[in-house]
Amino acid sequence: MHESRITSLVLVLMEIKMPDIKVYKWHIAAFFVYLIISLAMFWNISGNFGSAVPNGGGDVYQSMWGLWWVPYAVFALHQSPYITQYLFSPIGANLVSQTMSPLAGIITAPLQAVAGVAATYNTIFFLSFALGGLFMFMLARYLVKNDCAAFIAGLVFAFSPMHIAQAYSHLQWTTIEFIPLFVLFLLLMIREKKKKYALYSAIAFIFLTFAGDIEQGIMMVAFAIAAVIILLVMERKDILNRHFLVNAALLGIFILVLGSPFLISISQHLGTALSSANQLDDIAHNMLYSDNLASFFLPSYYNGIFHGVSLGYVSSVYGTTYQGVQYTPDITEKVSYIGFSVILLALLALYHEHRKNRMRDIIFWIAILVVFGLLAVGPNIQIGSTATGIPTLYSIYRVIPGFNLVREPGRFDVVVTLALAVLAAIGFDHLSKSRYNLGNPLLLLVVFSVLILIEYNGMPLSGGFANSLTTNAQISPGYSQIRNITGNYSVLELPALPNLTTGSYLYPGMSMYYQTAFQKPIFGGYTTRTNASQQQILENVPLIVETAYLQSGNGFIYPYPVQENYDNLTLFWLTAYKVGVLSVINKAYAPGDLANLQNYLSAIFGSPLYQDSNATIYSTATAENLEGGRSVVAYIVGTWIPGYEFCSPNSSCNSTFATIWWGSNVRGITVFTPNDTAMRMDFQATSYSPGGPLYIFLNNGNTPVSVLNLTSGLENYSVTFDVPTGLNQLDFYQQNSSSVVSQSPYLNFGIRNVTFTRQ
């Protein structure tokens, strides 16, 4: 019996025929042409394949960290990748709302081990253009039955200005190639009524969601719903039948089963992530990330040919004024150029289909274009830098639970581009069969391909522009040496806070990328949706706040609110958070500031363990351990918010406001003393909008140690009280909260320059 089964299997295998390469010659040719175009267009990346990646500031470094973290968590730590103690150690971070591409990390784990994270990132980058073009080619070929027209569709989708802009910043929106594949199999499932296409659709959906982004998954759910509604109006028989209902149910089941490794892990940690998942989900920020009507017809900022022209309108088109507030331009999220050659082909499609009374064939794609175009322009239509106040479909969409996780409306452009690519293919098909086909469809293909690539070009034509679009991915050898230092400790990399002037998370993201080399927990990091506790543990350490100000060019100053014993308080927290290694990212600081910082750290920690032009690395083992407590140490508790967090490059915050630490309701300061003593606290305080008196309580006492009537001016105050040995807490409480800045609940009373003196 066993031998007969083997014999049968051999016979079956012998009957299997290899696919005819000739049948797929256009597919193969299209893939390699798209790949060659991408390698040439992004020469600044392909020419530095292992040492540079596309420029996206902290986001690109964060994405490279995600590629490393997922397989490290799964295969080395045997844990869920959606929770980590390797960021913001020892508190950790919930990564459910993080913009990770977990499936991409798992699939590329072998390549990472051989070629490194940077080369792996670039491999994904270039494949996204080649595969995006190929899968769009397959969709258009199925719809149009014309290889040349299908190639045009692949070119439009893969090299759309929106894709190029996102690829320069976000890995999860670089890998959009599985979207047309999902649409292809979904249409085949509906039209062919075969169960296998439900499975293929589910596989494509899993890849676009977990090798791409959860936002892509949400958009494709929205696409499927829109497609069903449109078809119900147009072709009810395609939807109202048993085959569709069965296949739709199978599609849902397949997605749940195939995605279960990710979905189960997400559900386990979802509760604590929801509070941060909708950060910045308000009308003003939705509009900041929405398309501008003008930008549909203006060349992209990333177009090397027209870059100089785009600079002239970048602030007026990409910026947003809402309710009198000017928001900083977010160029990446507002690139939506359609291209006049593509518009021409789409209009030709409309003209010829109407002329031949075949409008039904393209009404579906026109409807998809309109629906997702209205979503892409956000809650209110913008023309230039001002919102018109005219509401759109997104105003309804944003209030739908779950779907509103897509807080960047402009990203709906990916579906708009897909619909345009189909319409362009239909238009090219008609043109290639008309008397205007230049006598050769291939010649016509070359002409339109060149026109589209000129309009969609993402090639930097100058060295300066090329450098601005790349990010250095080289890692100092010193970080690999940290990996060999044994022990249970975390690493602090400075600067750990975002740049206080620009709000950039470049260096916190960079520290995460460097972690891929030393593979130890870091005391800090960067998550896309942060929470107050993550930021607070960093702001509790004076050294971290000091070096943040140093990075912004404000000098080596001490803006931390508690002035007493800066060095001791820093060491106190480093000990509490088990920071064993401290490193400085040298390029973050001007030469003079860097020298001062290095001298300061050397005076505390001794000579560096390692130093080169990129990094200076210290061990904290030689510093005084304050756990035994030999001096007074005071530190803030509760969510005091430094004024610089309310400031932005366009705000009117002055230097005094920025250095005040603000609170509302109850905020505290903890004082650690080695013995019983009388203490005097001197400080400056103000009330943003004076209300009731400020009460100061000690150790939850019923009677305040002081009651102060604050004014809107910054004034000096002094309070005396007796404290027992150990930890003591002073609670600041003002009864009436009032006006706020930037809709923050934290602004009411503020303090700075707090000192404690034994009496």
SEPATOR-508575 format. One record per residue: x, y, z of N, C-alpha, C in turn. Coordinates in steps of 0.2 Angstrom, whole numbers, plus 5000, padded with zeros to 4 digits. Atoms other than C-alpha are relative to their C-alpha. Layout:
BEGIN
XYZXYZXYZ/...
***
This chain:
BEGIN
500449945000500050005000500450065000/499649944999501450125005500450014993/499749995007502350094988499650024995/500549985005500850114978499850075001/500149934999500550284986500650044997/499449975002502350334982500050004992/500050005007502150274964499550054997/500549955002500550374962500250075000/499849934999501350534969500550014994/499549985005502850514957499650014993/500350005006501650484942499650074999/500349945000500650644947500550064999/499549955001502250744948500350004993/499750005007502850684931499550034995/500449975004501250754924499950075001/500049934999501450924931500550034995/499649965005502051044918500250075002/499749934998503151194921499650054996/500349955004502251354916500350034994/499749985006502551414899500250085001/499749944999503751564901499750054995/500249965005503051634885499450045002/500649974998501351664892500150065005/499949944995502051774906500650044998/499549955002503351864896499950075001/500249934999502452024897500150025008/500049994993502352004916500750005002/499350004998504151964918500450064997/499749945003504652104906499850065004/500349954996503552224916500450015006/499750004994504252174932500750035000/499349985000506052204927500150074998/499949935002505752364918499850055006/500249964994504852434934500650005005/499450014995506352374944500650054998/499549955003507552464932499950075001/500249935000506652624932500150025007/500049984993506552624951500750015002/499349994998508452594953500350064997/499749945003508852734941499750065003/500349944997507552854948500350025007/499849994993508152834966500849985000/499250025001510052824961500350025007/499749984993510452914978499949945005/500150064995509752754987500449944997/499750065003510352614974500850015000/499349995000512052694974500449995007/499750004993512252684993499649945003/500550054998511252524995500149985008/500050034993511952465012500250065005/499849954996512452635019499550065001/500549945000510952755016499349974998/500750015001509052745016499650064998/500449945002507652855010499950055006/500049954995507553015020499350015003/500749994996506053015033500150025007/499849994993506953075049499949955004/500150054995506452985064499649944998/500450055002505152885055500349944996/499650055003506352795044500449965004/499650044995507452745058499549965004/500550044996505852685068499849944996/500250055004505352585053500649944999/499550055000507052495052500149975006/500050034994506952465070499449955000/500650045001505252385067500249934996/499750065004506052265054500449965004/499650044996507252215067499749975006/500350024994506152205082499549945000/500550055000504752095076500449935000/499650064999505951945072500449995006/499750014994506951975087499549985006/500550024995505451975098499749935000/500450065001504651825090500549945001/499550055000506251715088500550005005/499550004995507451775101499750005007/500349994994506351835115499349955001/500650055000504851715111499450045003/500649964998503551855114499650034995/500449965005502251965106500450064998/499649945002503052095095499650075002/500449944999501652215100500050035007/499949974993502252245118500849995001/499350005000504052285122500350035007/499649974994505252325137500650034997/499449975003506552375125500050074998/500149935001505852545123499850035007/500249974993505652665138500149965005/499950054995506352535149500150045007/500350074999505852485162499350014999/500849995001504052555159499849964994/500250035006504052485141499550044996/500449975005502852525127499549954997/500550045004501252455119500150024993/499949995007501552445100499449984996/500550015004499852405094499850054995/500249945004499552575088500750034996/499449985004501352585081500049984993/500050015007501652595063500549954998/499550065001502552425061499749964994/500250055005502552305046500249935002/499750064997502752145056500149944995/499950065004502552015042500650024995/499449985004503852115032500749985004/499450014996505052095047500149935000/499950075000504751905048500349974994/499850025006504951875030500750014998/499349975002506551975028500549985006/499550014995507351905044500749964998/499450035002508551795035500550054996/499749955004509051935023500450055005/499749964995509352045039500649975003/499450034997510551925046500650004995/499550015005511551915030500250074998/499949945003511452095023499950065005/500149944995510952205038499350034999/500649975000509452305042499950054994/500049945005509852455030499949974993/500150035006510052345015499349964999/500750035000508452245019499550054999/500449955001507552405020500050034993/499949975007508152465003499749944995/500350055004507652294996499350005000/500849994999505852315002499850064996/500149935003505952494995499949994993/500050015008506352444977499549954998/500450055002505352284977499250035000/500649974999503852394982499850034993/500149975007503952484965499949954995/500050055005504352334955499349965000/500650044999502952224962499350045000/500649965000501752374964499850014992/500150005007501952394945499749944997/500250065003501752214941499349985002/500650024998500252184952499450044997/500549965003499352334945500049984992/500050025007499852274927499549945000/500550065000498952104932499350025000/500749984999497352194937499850044994/500249965006497352314922499949954994/500050055006497752164910499349965000/500650034999496252074917499450044998/500549955002495152224914500050024993/500049975006495752284898500249954994/499850055005496552134889500550034995/499549975005497952244882500750015004/499449994996499752224888500350065001/499749935000500352394883499650055005/500449964995498852474892500149985007/499950034993499152364907500750035003/499449974997500952424908500050075002/500149934998500452604908499650015007/500450004993499252564923500549995005/499550024995500752484932500450065001/499649954999501752634929499750065004/500449954996500452754935499949995007/500150014993500152664951500749995004/499450014996501952614956500450065001/499649945000502752784952499550065001/500549944999501252894957500450055005/499749954996501853054966499949995008/500250014993500953004982500449945002/499650064998501852834982500750025001/499349984999503552914980500150045006/499949964994503253044993499949965007/500150044994502652915006500649955000/499450055000504152795001500650045003/499449964997505352935006499950015007/500149994993504652935023499749945004/500450054996503552785028500149934997/500050065003503952605025499449974999/500650045000502252545029499550034994/500449985006501552655015500550004994/499650025006503052605003499749944997/500250065002502352435003499250004998/500850005002500652464994499949954994/500150045006500952334980499549955001/500550064999499752204988499250034999/500749975001498252334986499749984993/500350025006497952304967499949924999/500150075000498252114970499349985003/500650014996496852114983499450024995/500649985004495652214971499949954994/500150055005496052094957499649935002/500350074998495651934967499350015003/500749984997494052024975499650004994/500449995006493452064957499949934997/500050075003493851884951499549965005/500450044995492951814967499250024998/500749975002491351924962499849974994/500250025007491351884944500149934998/499950085002492051704942499749965005/500450044995491151644958500449945002/499650054998492551534963500350015007/499850004993493051494981500850025000/499349994999494951494977500250085000/499949935000494851684974499950035007/500149974993494151714991500649985004/499350024996495751624998500550054998/499549965003496851724986499950075003/500249944998495951884991500350015008/499850004993496251845010500850005001/499350005000498051815007500350074998/499749935002498351974998499850055006/500249954995497352065012500549995006/499650014995498451985025500750044999/499349975002500052045016499950085000/500149935000499352225013499950035007/500249984994498852235031500650005005/499550014995500352165040500750004997/499449985003501752185027500050074998/500149935001501052355024499850035006/500249964994499952445037499349985001/500750014998498352415047499650054996/500449955003497752575039499849984992/500250035006497852495022499549955000/500550054999496852355028499350035001/500749974999495452475034499850034994/500249975007495552565017499749954996/500350065005495252395008499349985002/500750024998493752355019499650054998/500549955002493052525015499949994992/500150015007493452484996499549954999/500550055001492552324997499350025001/500749974999491052405005499750044995/500249955006491052544992499849964994/500150045006491252414978499349965000/500750045000489752304984499450054999/500649955000488652464986499950024992/500049975007489152524968499749944996/500250065004488852344961499349995001/500750014998487152334970499650054995/500449965004486652484960500149994993/499950015007487452434944499849934997/500150075002487452244943499849965006/500250034994486352174957500149925000/499950075000486551994950500749985002/499350024998488451994954500050005007/500050004993488052024972499449965003/500550044997486351954976499949934997/500050075002486751774973500349965006/499750054995487251624984500750005000/499350015001488951614977500450065003/499749944997489451794982500049995008/500150004992488751775000500449945003/499650064998489651605002500850025000/499349985001491351674995500150065005/499949954996491151835005500149985007/499950034994490951735021500649965001/499350045000492451625016500650055001/499549955000493451785013500150025007/499949984993493151845031500349955004/499850054996493451675038500849994999/499350015001495151655029500450065003/499649944997495651835034500149985008/499950014992495351785053500449955001/499550054999496251625051500750014999/499349995002497751675042500350065004/499849954996497851835052500049995007/500150014993497551755068500750015004/499449994996499451755074500150085002/500049934998499351945073499450035003/500649984997497551975077499949995007/500150034993497551875093500550055004/499549964996499151965099499850085001/500349935000498352135094499550015005/500650004995496752095104500250005007/499850004993497752055119500350065003/499749944998498552225120499650064998/500349955003497252325112499750065005/500349954996496452405127500450065002/499549944998497952505133500250044995/499749965005498352565116499450054997/500549955003496652645111500050075002/500049934998496952795121500550044996/499549975004498452835110499950004993/500150025007497852765094499750064996/500449945004496752925090500350065002/499749934999498053055095500050044994/500149955006497853205084499549994996/500650015004496253145078499550055001/500549945000495353315077500050034993/500149975006494753415063500750044997/499449965002496353535062500549954998/499550055002497553385061499849964994/500350045006496453285049500150054994/499949955006496553445038500750014998/499349995001498453455040500249944996/499850055003498553285033499549984994/500550015006497253305019500350034994/499849985007497453335000499750075000/500249935002497353514994499750004992/500350015007496253534978500650034995/499449985005497753634970500549954999/499550045000498953504974499949944995/500250055005498053384962500350024993/499849975006498653494948500750035000/499449975000500353544954500649955001/499550055000501953444952500349995007/499850024993502653354968500650045002/499449974997503953434979500649954999/499550055001504953274976500249994993/499950005007504953294957500750044999/499349975001506853324953500050064995/500049965006506353414937499750075002/500449944999505053534944500150025008/500049984993505653544962500150075001/499949934999506253724960499350045000/500649965001504553774954499549985006/500450024995503653674968500250045007/499849964994504653774982499650065000/500349945000503753924976499350005003/500650004997502053864982499949955005/500150054995502453734995499750025006/500349984993501953835010499350024999/500749985001500353905002499649944999/500450065002499753734996500049955005/499950054996500453615008499950025008/500249984993500153725024499250005001/500749994999498453745032499950055005/500349954995497553885041499349985002/500650034998496153825051499850045007/500249964995495153945063500550055003/499549954999496554075062500749975002/499350034998497953955066500449974994/499650025005499353925054500449935002/499650064998499953745054500649984996/499450015003501653685049499949954994/500150055006501653605031500249935001/499850075000501653425030500049974993/499950015007502353395013499849934998/500050075002502353205012499249985000/500750025000500453195017499650044995/500449965004499853325004500249994993/499850015007500753264988499449964997/500650035003499253214977500050014992/499949985007499853264959499749944996/500350055004498753174946500449994993/499750005006499753214930499650014994/500449985006499053294914500049944995/500050065005499553144903499549955002/500550054997498553034915499350024999/500749975001497053154915499849994993/500250005007497153154896499749924998/500250075001497052954895499449995003/500650014997495652954908499450034996/500549965004494653084898499949964993/500150045006494952974882499649945002/500450064998494252824891499350025001/500749984999492752924896499650024994/500349985006492452994879499949944995/500150065004492652824870499549955002/500550044997491652724882499350034999/500649975001490252854881499849994993/500150005007490352854862499749934998/500250075002490152664861499549975005/500650024995488752664875500349945004/499850054995489852564886500250035007/499949964994489852684901500049955006/500150044995489352544912500749975002/499350034998491152474911500550045004/499649964997491952624918499750045006/500349964994490652694930500249985006/499750034994491252574943500650045002/499449974998492952654943500050085001/500149934999492352834941499750015007/500349994993491252804957500549995005/499550014995492752734966500450065001/499649945000493752884961499750065003/500349954997492453004967499949995007/500150024993492152914983500650015004/499450004997493952904988500450074999/499849935001494353074981499750055005/500449964995493053154993500349985007/499750024994493853055007500750035001/499349975000495653115002500150075002/499949934999495253295003499850025008/500049994993494853275022499350035002/500649974998493453355032499750064997/500249945003493453525024500450014994/499649995006493953565006500550065001/499549955000495553665005500250024993/499749985006496153774991500550055002/499449964997497853854994500149995007/499850014993498253885012499450015005/500649994996496453915018499549954999/500650055001495053795022499450044998/500649975003493453835013499450005005/500550014995492353765027499549964997/500550055003491453655014500149935002/499950074997491153485022500149954994/500050055005491553325013499849935003/500250074998491253135014500449985006/499650024995492653125026499750025007/500349984994491653215039499649955003/500450064998490553065040500449955002/499650064999491852935039500450015006/499550004994492953005053499649995007/500450014994491552975066499849925000/500150075000491452785061500549975005/499550034996492252685075500449954996/499550055004493752585069500350034994/499749975006493852665052500350075001/499749934999494352835060500749995003/499350014999496052755064500450034994/499749975005496452825047500050075001/500149934998496852995053500350054995/499649965006497853055037499649994994/500550015006496453075024500450004993/499650005007497753105010500249944998/499850075002498252925011499549964996/500550035005496652885002500150014993/499749995007497552944987500249934997/499850065003498152764985499449964996/500550035003496452704980499850054994/500149955006496152864969500549984994/499450015005497852824960499849934997/500250065003497252644957499450014995/500549985005495652704949500250034994/499749965005496552824939500449964995/499650045004497752694933499649954995/500450045004496352584927499750044994/500349955005495552734918500550014995/499449995005497252774910500149944995/499950065004497352594904499549994995/500650005005495652604896500150054995/499949955005496052764888500649984995/499450025005497752704881499849944996/500350055004496852544875499650034994/500449975006495652644864500550044996/499649965004497052764858500549954996/499650055004498152614853499749974994/500450035006496752554842499750054995/500349955005496352714834500550024995/499649985005497152804820500650055002/499549954997498152914832500649955004/499550044996499252764838500750004997/499349985002500852834829500249944995/499850065004500752674818500349945003/499750064996501452564832499850015007/500249994993500752534849500650005005/499450004996502452504856500350075000/499749935001503052674850499550055005/500549964996501452754858500149985008/499950024993501852654874500650045003/499449964998503552734875499950075001/500149934999502952904872499650025006/500449984994501652904886500449985006/499650024995502852814897500550055002/499549944999504152954895499650065003/500449944997502753084898499849995007/500250014993502153004914500650005004/499450004995503952974921500250075001/499849935000504353164917499550035006/500549974995502753214927500049975007/500050044993502953084941500750005003/499350014998504853094942500150015007/499850004993505553064959500850015000/499350005001507353074953500350075002/499649934998508453214962500550014995/499549985005509453304949500650045002/499449974997510653384960500349975006/499750034995511853324973499750025007/500349984993511153434987499349985001/500750024999509353384984500049925001/499950074999509953204983500149985007/499850014993510753215000499550025005/500549984996509253295007499449955000/500550055001508253145002500349935002/499750064997509353015010500250015007/499850004993509752965028500549955001/499450044999511352895034499849945004/500250064997511152715039500649975003/499450034998512952685045500050005008/500050004992513152635064500750005002/499450004997514652675074500249935003/499850064997515652525079500049995008/500050004993515552575097499349975002/500650024998513752525098500049924999/500050075000514152345093500449985006/499650024994515452345108499550005006/500550004994513952385120499749935000/500350075000513252215115500449955004/499650054996514652125123500150025008/500049984993514452215140499449965003/500550044997513552085151499650045005/500349974994512252135164499350024998/500749985001510452185166499950075001/500049935000510452365161499750034994/500249965006509752495149500550054998/499649955004510552615137499650074999/500249935001510252805137500450034995/499649965005510652895121499750075000/500249925000510653085120500150024993/500649984997509753175114499449955000/500550055000508253075120499350034999/500749975001506853205118500050034993/500049975007506253275101500350075001/499749945001507053435095499550055003/500549964997506253575105499850064996/500149955005506353695091499649984994/500350025006505753595076499549945002/500450064999504853445085500249944997/499850065004505853325075500249945005/499850064996506053145082500649964997/499550035004507553115071500549965005/499550034996508753075085499749945005/500350054997507552975096499949944996/500050055004507252875081500649964998/499350035001509052855077500349965006/499850044995509352785094499749935000/500350075000508152645091500349964994/499650035005509052605075500749975002/499450024997510652595084499949945005/500150064996509852475096500049944997/500050075004509752345082500749985000/499350035000511652335084500249985007/499850034994511852325103499549965004/500650044997510152245107499949995007/500149994993509952305124499450055001/500549964999508452395131500250075000/499849935000508452585129499650045005/500449964996507852715141499850064996/500249955005506952815128499749974994/500250035007506452785110499550054997/500549965004505052845099499549964997/500650045003503352775096499550054996/500449965004502152845083499450035004/500549984995500752865096500350005007/499750004994501652915112499450015006/500449984995500852925129500450045006/499749954995501153045144500549965004/499550034995502052915155500749994996/499450015004503352875141500450075000/499749935001503753065139500250025007/499949974993503653095158500749975003/499450034997505052965163500650034997/499449975003506253055151500050075003/500049934998505753235157500250005008/499850004993506053175175500850015001/499250014999507953165172500350074997/499849935002508753345172500549994994/499550005005510153285161499749994993/500350015006508953235147499750064998/500349945001508053395148500550064998/499549965002509653495148500349994993/499750025006510353405133499550024994/500549985005508653435124500150084998/499949935001508953625126500650014996/499349995003510753605121499949994992/500150025007510153525105499750054996/500349955003509053665101500450074999/499649945001510453795101499950055006/500149964994509953865118500550005005/499550014995511553825127499949955005/500050054995511953715141499750025006/500349974994510653775153499649955004/500350054995509653695167499250025000/500749985000507753715163499649965004/500350044996507253575174499750045006/500349954995506053655187500349995007/499750004993506953585203500750014999/499349985001508653665204500549975004/499550034995509353575219500349934997/499750065002510653445215499949974994/500150025006510553425197500449934999/499650065001511953295196499749945004/500250054995511353195211499349974997/500650025002509553195204500049964993/499950045006510153135187500249935002/499750064998511152995195499549965004/500650034997509652955206499649964995/500550035005508552925191500449944996/499650055004509952835181500049935004/500050064995510052715196499449965000/500650025000508252695197499849964994/500250035006508052655179500549954997/499550055002509552535178500450024994/499649975006510452645165500749985001/499350024999512152555163500550044995/499649975006512752645147499750064998/500349935003512552825141500450014994/499749985006512952875124499750064997/500249945003512953035114500150004993/500050005008512453055096500350074998/499649935001513853185092499750054995/500249955005513053255076499450045002/500649964998511553315086500250075003/499849944996512553455094500650044996/499549955003513653605088500749985003/499350024997515553575090500150025007/499949974993515653695105499649975005/500450034995514153625114500149935001/499950074999514653445111500650005004/499450004995516353485119499850015007/500249994993515553555134499649945003/500450064998514353405135500549955002/499650054999515753285134500550015006/499749984994516753375147499649995007/500550014994515253375159499949935002/500150074998514953195157500649965002/499450034998516753145158500250015008/499949984993516853235175499649965005/500450044996515453125181500149935000/500050085001515652955173500849984998/499350025002517552965169500150004992/499950005007518352935152499549964996/500550045004517252865138500349934999/499850075002517252685134500250004993/499850005007517252725116499850074997/500149935003517352885106500250004993/499849995007517352925087499650064998/500349945003516653065076499249995001/500750015000514852985077499749995007/500350014993514652935096500650005005/499650004994515352955113499649965005/500450054996514952815125500349995007/499750014993515152805144499649955004/500350044995514852685158499850045006/500249974994513852735173500249975006/499850054994514652605184500450045005/499649964996515852735191499750065004/500449944997514552865196499849985007/500350024993513952875214499349975000/500650034999512552765218499650035006/500349964994511252865228499449965003/500650044997510052725232500050005008/499949994993510752735250499850075003/500249944998510452915250500450045005/499549964995511753035257499950084999/500149935001511053205251499350014998/500649985001509453295248499949994992/500150015007508653245231499250024999/500749985001507053325224499849994993/500250015007506053275209499250014999/500749995001504353315201499749934999/500450065002502953185200499350024998/500649985003501353185191500250034993/499949985007501153255173500150085000/499849935002501953425174500250004993/499849995007502153485157500450064998/499649945002503653595151499750044995/500349965005503153745142500249994993/499850005007504153705127499549954996/500550045004502853565123499450034997/500649965003501553695120500250054995/499849955005502653795109500249964993/499950025007502953765090500450054996/499649955004504053855077499550064998/500549955003502453955072499750045006/500349984994501953995090500350075003/499749944997502254155100500349995007/499750024993502954065116500650045001/499449974998504254165124500549965004/499550054996505854095133499749995007/500250014993505054125150499449955000/500550045001503454035145500249924999/499750075002504453885138500449975006/499650044994505453855154499649995006/500550014994503953855166499749934999/500350065000503353685170499250005003/500749984999501453685170499649945002/500550054998500053585179499350025001/500749994998498253575184499849955004/500350044995497253495197500649985005/499550024995498553395208500749994997/499350025002500453395204500450005006/499650014994501853355215500750004999/499350005000503653365220500249955006/499750044994504553225230500650025002/499349984997505953265242500249945004/499650054996507153135248500550035004/499549974996508153175263500349945005/499750064996509353065273499950005007/500250004993508753125290499450065001/500549954999507353235298500350075000/499849935000507553415295499550054998/500449945003506753585292500250024993/499949985007506653635274499750064998/500349945003506353795265500049994992/500150015007505753785247499950074997/500149935004506053945236499949984993/500250025007505253945219499750064997/500449955004504454055205499449974998/500650035002502654025201499650054997/500549965004501254095190499449964999/500750045002499454055185499950034993/500149985007499054055167499450054999/500649964999497354125171499749995007/500150004993497154165189499349985002/500650024998495854075198500050005008/500050004993495754015216500749995002/499350004997497254005228500349934998/499650065001498653875226500149975007/499850034994498753755240500649955000/499450055000500353655245499949965006/500150044995500053505255500749955001/499450054999501453385263499749945002/500150074998501253195264499349995001/500750025000499353195261499750035007/500349974994499053305276499450044999/500749975000497353385280500150084999/499949925000498153565282500550014996/499449985004499153645269500550045003/499549964997500853705273500150074997/500049935003500553855262499450014996/500649985004499153945253500350064996/499749945004499754065239499450024995/500449975005498754185228500450024994/499549995006499654175211499750054996/500249955005499554305198500249984993/499850025006499854305180500750014998/499349985001501554375182500449945004/499550044997503054265187500350035006/499749974993503454295206500349955004/499650044996504554235219499649985006/500450034995503854125233500549965005/499550044995504654045249499549965005/500450044996503853905259500449965005/499650044996504553825275499649945004/500450054998504053655282500549955003/499650054998504753505292499949944997/500050065004505153345283500349945004/499650064997505553165291500449974995/499550035004506853055284499749964995/500350045006506552965267499650054995/500349975005505353015254499450045002/500549964998504153155256499750034994/500349975006502853225244499650065001/500449935000502253405241499550004995/500550005005500653415232499750074999/500249935002500153575223499349994997/500750005002498253605220499750075000/500349945001497353745213499249984998/500750025001495453735214499750014993/500349985006494953825198500449994994/499750005006495553775181499650044995/500349955005495253895167500349994993/499850005007495953945150500549954999/499550055002497053825141500350024994/499649995006498353835127500049944996/500050065005498253715112499549955002/500550054998496753635120500349955005/499750054996497853555133499750015007/500349994994497153515150500550015006/499449994995498853545159500150075002/499849934998498953735159499550035005/500449964996498353825174500550035005/499449974997499853855186500649974998/499450025002501653845183500550025005/499449994995503353835193500650004996/499350015003505153845189500550035006/499449984996506853875198499849985008/500150024994506353775213500649975004/499450024997507753755226499849985008/500150024994507753665243500650015005/499449984995508853725258499849985007/500150024993509053645275500050065004/500049944995508653765289500449985007/
***
